[in-house]
Amino acid sequence: MRQAGLFGLSDHLKRLSADGDPLEVLAQVVDFETFRPTLIAALAYGDGAKGGRPPYDPVAMLKVLVLAAQNNVSDARMEYLIRDRLSWLRFLGFDLGAATPDANTIRLFREKLTEAGALDTLFMDFDRQLKDRGYLAMGGQIVDATLVAAPKQRNTEPEKAAIKDGKTAAEIWPDDPARAAQKDTDARWTLKFAKGRPAADGQGGFRPQIDIAIPSFGYKSSIAICRAFGFIRKGKVTDGARFDGRMLRDVVTCDNTASDVWADTAYRSQANEKWLKAQGRVSRIHRKKPRGKPMPDHIRRGNATKSKVRARVEHVFAQQKAKMALFIRTIGIKRAEAKITLANLAYNMNRLIFHERRAAIG
């Protein structure tokens, strides 16, 4: 391959910009420097007096984590892609041919932020950036949860019982540390329910739809989005078996300018209704069908009206699972929290680009 000169490289980057490089847009829209104080406080780097290679710029490394979240690639794959893609090099601020972070460096950087509890702080830093730019939490909030899949575990019945009793992997497999290192004892199995297709009843009609139970393994991501702009305002990660309704208090915020809270029937309970009222919030949670009785028309119409609003939260999960291919490859809930929090942050950044582009057009 003929080696390109500096002018050829410059022309190539200009063509990338002319074609609408999305990372160039991301760098223009998001003020990544606002994250630097939190990063410096969490990483606690030394002054370099002991020598050694200086660490990579923490803001550039945060951009690496955002790219990984947007594309759901492993650290080893990130190491290659950073070197391979000129648009990624430009976004991260690395020079062509210069040293770039390897997989171990990326992993250790994420681990440090996770151990310091800094990822939630970074998420809140960006939320403040949104509010400073006029994207206030408005219009009420919509709450929902989704299961984020993890690699399925194959365990014996005694091993399953030990996991349910809260034992760690090292306690369950003391003589096989290599196996224990690959066992996730934090994720859980649960059932997802989906509507089956209506089937013909043989008399020219159709039998009613039935719920199909699908066993699923992983973690649960609970979020609350603002109705006005669709940003994730708060999130919480639990094991996959955690009941959705128990997470309402963990994700509902008190800074939304409207008091309405939308959610599906899993969140309706006397305790939740009482708590929302005490917080000055107005419940727009779906009502359940009376047991053994048909759904009253006024409740059915009310639920249908609420569904038009509540459906907006499904777009968030669709974006994360379809376009961002969200999947948990790591072991343990702390790393799962880091993965999902970064995915929520990346989603909000993409959402900000959407609103800024729409504002520019309008």
Solvent accessible surface area in square Angstrom, and as a share of the most:
residue,aa,sasa,rsa
1,M,241,1.08
2,R,218,0.80
3,Q,166,0.74
4,A,71,0.55
5,G,48,0.46
6,L,150,0.75
7,F,174,0.73
8,G,32,0.30
9,L,41,0.20
10,S,45,0.29
11,D,67,0.35
12,H,72,0.32
13,L,41,0.20
14,K,136,0.57
15,R,139,0.51
16,L,48,0.24
17,S,42,0.27
18,A,88,0.68
19,D,122,0.63
20,G,43,0.41
21,D,11,0.06
22,P,90,0.56
23,L,16,0.08
24,E,52,0.23
25,V,32,0.19
26,L,3,0.01
27,A,45,0.35
28,Q,137,0.61
29,V,21,0.12
30,V,4,0.02
31,D,68,0.35
32,F,10,0.04
33,E,94,0.42
34,T,59,0.34
35,F,0,0.00
36,R,66,0.24
37,P,91,0.58
38,T,23,0.13
39,L,0,0.00
40,I,96,0.49
41,A,83,0.64
42,A,24,0.18
43,L,11,0.05
44,A,82,0.64
45,Y,81,0.31
46,G,73,0.70
47,D,133,0.69
48,G,56,0.54
49,A,89,0.69
50,K,207,0.88
51,G,52,0.50
52,G,73,0.70
53,R,175,0.64
54,P,103,0.65
55,P,77,0.48
56,Y,35,0.13
57,D,60,0.31
58,P,14,0.09
59,V,7,0.04
60,A,8,0.06
61,M,3,0.01
62,L,0,0.00
63,K,31,0.13
64,V,0,0.00
65,L,1,0.01
66,V,1,0.00
67,L,1,0.00
68,A,7,0.06
69,A,11,0.08
70,Q,29,0.13
71,N,62,0.32
72,N,11,0.06
73,V,28,0.16
74,S,47,0.30
75,D,27,0.14
76,A,67,0.52
77,R,115,0.42
78,M,0,0.00
79,E,39,0.18
80,Y,116,0.44
81,L,7,0.03
82,I,0,0.00
83,R,133,0.49
84,D,80,0.42
85,R,98,0.36
86,L,46,0.23
87,S,20,0.13
88,W,11,0.04
89,L,9,0.05
90,R,75,0.27
91,F,11,0.05
92,L,6,0.03
93,G,61,0.58
94,F,31,0.13
95,D,104,0.54
96,L,109,0.54
97,G,82,0.79
98,A,54,0.42
99,A,69,0.53
100,T,14,0.08
101,P,1,0.00
102,D,54,0.28
103,A,24,0.18
104,N,75,0.39
105,T,34,0.20
106,I,0,0.00
107,R,98,0.36
108,L,81,0.40
109,F,7,0.03
110,R,37,0.14
111,E,36,0.16
112,K,97,0.41
113,L,0,0.00
114,T,26,0.15
115,E,120,0.54
116,A,56,0.44
117,G,45,0.43
118,A,5,0.04
119,L,13,0.07
120,D,91,0.47
121,T,48,0.28
122,L,0,0.00
123,F,19,0.08
124,M,101,0.45
125,D,15,0.08
126,F,1,0.00
127,D,16,0.08
128,R,129,0.47
129,Q,14,0.06
130,L,0,0.00
131,K,56,0.24
132,D,126,0.65
133,R,94,0.34
134,G,46,0.44
135,Y,22,0.08
136,L,79,0.39
137,A,2,0.02
138,M,74,0.33
139,G,27,0.26
140,G,0,0.00
141,Q,3,0.01
142,I,0,0.00
143,V,0,0.00
144,D,7,0.04
145,A,16,0.12
146,T,19,0.11
147,L,15,0.08
148,V,1,0.00
149,A,46,0.36
150,A,5,0.04
151,P,61,0.38
152,K,110,0.47
153,Q,23,0.10
154,R,178,0.65
155,N,26,0.13
156,T,75,0.43
157,E,124,0.55
158,P,100,0.63
159,E,23,0.10
160,K,82,0.35
161,A,51,0.40
162,A,15,0.11
163,I,18,0.09
164,K,160,0.68
165,D,113,0.59
166,G,59,0.57
167,K,99,0.42
168,T,72,0.42
169,A,15,0.12
170,A,70,0.54
171,E,108,0.48
172,I,28,0.14
173,W,16,0.06
174,P,92,0.58
175,D,139,0.72
176,D,61,0.31
177,P,102,0.64
178,A,75,0.58
179,R,93,0.34
180,A,11,0.09
181,A,64,0.49
182,Q,126,0.56
183,K,25,0.11
184,D,5,0.03
185,T,24,0.14
186,D,53,0.27
187,A,3,0.03
188,R,63,0.23
189,W,103,0.36
190,T,34,0.20
191,L,95,0.47
192,K,90,0.38
193,F,131,0.55
194,A,43,0.33
195,K,137,0.58
196,G,8,0.07
197,R,227,0.83
198,P,69,0.43
199,A,42,0.33
200,A,66,0.51
201,D,56,0.29
202,G,73,0.70
203,Q,163,0.72
204,G,84,0.81
205,G,26,0.25
206,F,144,0.60
207,R,131,0.48
208,P,114,0.72
209,Q,91,0.40
210,I,126,0.64
211,D,82,0.43
212,I,85,0.43
213,A,48,0.37
214,I,79,0.40
215,P,84,0.53
216,S,15,0.09
217,F,11,0.04
218,G,0,0.00
219,Y,0,0.00
220,K,24,0.10
221,S,2,0.01
222,S,0,0.00
223,I,0,0.00
224,A,0,0.00
225,I,2,0.01
226,C,0,0.00
227,R,80,0.29
228,A,47,0.37
229,F,43,0.18
230,G,9,0.08
231,F,0,0.00
232,I,0,0.00
233,R,19,0.07
234,K,83,0.35
235,G,31,0.30
236,K,86,0.36
237,V,13,0.07
238,T,6,0.04
239,D,28,0.15
240,G,0,0.00
241,A,56,0.43
242,R,76,0.28
243,F,116,0.48
244,D,26,0.13
245,G,6,0.06
246,R,159,0.58
247,M,3,0.01
248,L,1,0.00
249,R,117,0.43
250,D,54,0.28
251,V,0,0.00
252,V,7,0.04
253,T,19,0.11
254,C,90,0.54
255,D,74,0.39
256,N,8,0.04
257,T,96,0.56
258,A,28,0.22
259,S,37,0.24
260,D,26,0.14
261,V,0,0.00
262,W,17,0.06
263,A,0,0.00
264,D,34,0.18
265,T,49,0.29
266,A,31,0.24
267,Y,0,0.00
268,R,39,0.14
269,S,50,0.32
270,Q,167,0.74
271,A,57,0.44
272,N,11,0.06
273,E,45,0.20
274,K,158,0.67
275,W,46,0.16
276,L,1,0.00
277,K,167,0.71
278,A,82,0.63
279,Q,69,0.31
280,G,50,0.48
281,R,33,0.12
282,V,63,0.36
283,S,30,0.19
284,R,97,0.35
285,I,0,0.00
286,H,18,0.08
287,R,119,0.43
288,K,111,0.47
289,K,110,0.47
290,P,44,0.27
291,R,234,0.85
292,G,79,0.76
293,K,129,0.55
294,P,114,0.72
295,M,54,0.24
296,P,44,0.28
297,D,81,0.42
298,H,121,0.54
299,I,28,0.14
300,R,124,0.45
301,R,136,0.49
302,G,27,0.26
303,N,19,0.10
304,A,53,0.41
305,T,88,0.51
306,K,36,0.15
307,S,41,0.26
308,K,159,0.67
309,V,16,0.09
310,R,40,0.15
311,A,44,0.34
312,R,107,0.39
313,V,0,0.00
314,E,76,0.34
315,H,127,0.57
316,V,2,0.01
317,F,11,0.04
318,A,57,0.44
319,Q,48,0.21
320,Q,2,0.01
321,K,75,0.32
322,A,81,0.63
323,K,156,0.66
324,M,5,0.02
325,A,50,0.39
326,L,17,0.09
327,F,70,0.29
328,I,0,0.00
329,R,118,0.43
330,T,42,0.25
331,I,52,0.26
332,G,14,0.14
333,I,53,0.27
334,K,118,0.50
335,R,93,0.34
336,A,0,0.00
337,E,65,0.29
338,A,2,0.02
339,K,36,0.15
340,I,1,0.00
341,T,19,0.11
342,L,7,0.04
343,A,2,0.02
344,N,8,0.04
345,L,3,0.02
346,A,0,0.00
347,Y,14,0.05
348,N,1,0.01
349,M,0,0.00
350,N,41,0.21
351,R,67,0.25
352,L,0,0.00
353,I,18,0.09
354,F,90,0.37
355,H,9,0.04
356,E,54,0.24
357,R,125,0.46
358,R,138,0.50
359,A,72,0.56
360,A,88,0.69
361,I,154,0.78
362,G,98,0.94
